[in-house]
């Protein structure tokens, strides 16, 4: 799982490939790239790929590019949360589920702190 939050004139590029050799039977792989664009000038170029030479595998891939959920944003704003804080909370919610995929606790806590500090949450 790869996630991106792109703002201003930023451009993100994701070019991922899962390569499964012929003798790698029973491989189970998934590749996902999810992105949020925060401005009309930001862009994402994403290209998840599978290259499979084995017959008995379970592999998939996908990508999404979108914007913050307007309804969720409106809900937070209607509860008295500032525009800046509402935006930070929604970005935090998008980014934070990556932590479920980080097994070592010290690294997970470190990444969580980086995300929270960056978003001032």
VMD Tcl script that draws the C-alpha trace (Angstrom):
set ca {
  {0.00 0.00 0.00}
  {1.44 3.34 -1.10}
  {-0.34 6.60 -0.31}
  {0.24 10.15 -1.44}
  {-1.10 13.55 -0.42}
  {-0.23 16.13 -3.06}
  {-0.74 19.89 -2.69}
  {0.05 23.17 -4.45}
  {1.95 22.53 -7.70}
  {3.20 19.15 -6.51}
  {3.48 16.10 -8.72}
  {3.68 12.54 -7.48}
  {4.82 9.60 -9.57}
  {4.21 5.97 -8.65}
  {5.63 3.28 -10.91}
  {5.36 -0.01 -9.05}
  {5.79 -3.52 -10.35}
  {5.09 -6.91 -8.86}
  {7.25 -9.46 -10.64}
  {6.40 -13.13 -10.10}
  {8.88 -15.61 -11.52}
  {7.79 -18.90 -13.08}
  {8.85 -20.99 -10.07}
  {7.04 -18.72 -7.55}
  {3.81 -20.73 -7.49}
  {1.20 -19.91 -4.79}
  {2.36 -16.28 -4.64}
  {-0.22 -13.97 -3.08}
  {0.48 -10.29 -3.79}
  {-1.46 -7.04 -3.83}
  {-0.32 -3.58 -4.85}
  {-2.34 -0.44 -4.20}
  {-1.60 3.24 -4.75}
  {-4.05 5.75 -3.24}
  {-3.71 9.51 -3.62}
  {-5.45 12.70 -2.58}
  {-5.03 15.90 -4.57}
  {-5.41 19.01 -2.43}
  {-5.25 21.61 -5.20}
  {-6.26 21.99 -8.83}
  {-2.57 22.36 -9.73}
  {-1.37 19.11 -8.16}
  {-1.02 15.96 -10.27}
  {-0.42 12.24 -9.86}
  {0.95 9.83 -12.41}
  {0.40 6.29 -11.21}
  {1.24 3.03 -12.93}
  {0.82 -0.13 -10.84}
  {1.94 -3.18 -12.81}
  {1.91 -6.95 -12.58}
  {4.36 -9.12 -14.46}
  {3.45 -12.74 -13.80}
  {5.16 -15.82 -15.22}
  {3.69 -18.40 -12.82}
  {0.37 -20.18 -13.33}
  {-0.92 -20.59 -9.76}
  {-0.90 -17.13 -8.18}
  {-3.27 -14.63 -6.61}
  {-2.15 -11.13 -7.54}
  {-3.99 -7.85 -7.95}
  {-3.27 -4.17 -8.26}
  {-5.07 -0.86 -8.35}
  {-4.88 2.87 -7.89}
  {-7.13 5.75 -6.89}
  {-6.78 9.50 -7.24}
  {-9.32 11.76 -5.59}
  {-9.98 14.75 -3.39}
  {-11.07 15.20 0.20}
  {-14.61 14.03 0.90}
  {-16.78 17.16 0.63}
  {-19.53 15.69 2.83}
  {-17.10 14.75 5.59}
  {-15.53 18.20 5.33}
  {-18.95 19.86 5.56}
  {-19.87 17.67 8.56}
  {-16.73 18.68 10.47}
  {-17.22 22.36 9.61}
  {-20.88 22.21 10.72}
  {-19.65 21.00 14.12}
  {-17.60 24.15 14.61}
  {-14.25 22.76 13.50}
  {-12.12 25.29 11.61}
  {-11.43 24.80 7.91}
  {-7.72 24.20 8.56}
  {-8.36 21.68 11.36}
  {-11.06 19.84 9.36}
  {-8.69 19.52 6.41}
  {-5.91 18.23 8.69}
  {-8.23 15.68 10.32}
  {-9.40 14.30 6.97}
  {-5.85 14.04 5.63}
  {-4.77 12.37 8.89}
  {-7.61 9.83 8.59}
  {-6.54 9.07 5.01}
  {-2.87 8.68 5.87}
  {-3.07 6.93 9.22}
  {-4.35 3.53 8.07}
  {-0.93 2.89 6.56}
  {0.18 2.24 10.14}
  {-1.74 -1.05 10.18}
  {0.82 -2.39 7.72}
  {3.87 -1.48 9.82}
  {4.60 -4.35 12.20}
  {7.52 -3.14 14.40}
  {5.95 -0.98 17.13}
  {8.81 1.59 17.39}
  {8.68 2.26 13.64}
  {4.87 2.46 13.66}
  {4.98 5.00 16.52}
  {7.69 7.01 14.74}
  {5.69 7.19 11.49}
  {2.52 8.07 13.42}
  {4.36 10.96 15.10}
  {5.70 12.17 11.74}
  {2.21 12.21 10.24}
  {0.61 13.84 13.29}
  {3.32 16.50 13.62}
  {3.19 17.34 9.92}
  {-0.58 17.79 10.05}
  {-0.61 19.41 13.49}
  {-3.19 16.92 14.75}
}
mol new
graphics top color blue
foreach p $ca { graphics top sphere $p radius 0.5 }
foreach p [lrange $ca 0 end-1] q [lrange $ca 1 end] { graphics top cylinder $p $q radius 0.2 }
display resetview
